[in-house]
């Protein structure tokens, strides 16, 4: 794509005296200028006046983080790498906040919560297991 740049030095003509023959604007001057405008316009995307018109673009590789247009193929690939919201499969070492002892909700129970809840509910001393209920 090219940008439009002035081809004729119009300001130079303005500086000339009215009696100077070079001050006259010729058809060639206009033709040169309009050809430059035409070239610049024709090198731009043809949207036919509609911002919603379909156009094509090169699909970036996964992980690209630029201002390049994201195609539907790029977005579909990126979404396929995410966990499902319903019944996700976790990999690595997932982390979650630890609930307070005696929490009874559907939130995730971490190992830290489980150990604290067991310590708060059961005690073992001298061969006797004691269970505390609340």
Protein Blocks (a to p, Z undefined) as FASTA:
>chain_A
ZZdddfbdfklmmmpcfklmklpccfklmmmmmmmmmmmmmmpcceehpakbccdddddd
ehiacfbdcdfklmmmmmmmpccfbhpacehjdddddddehiacfbdcdfklmmmmmmmm
pcceehiacdddZZ
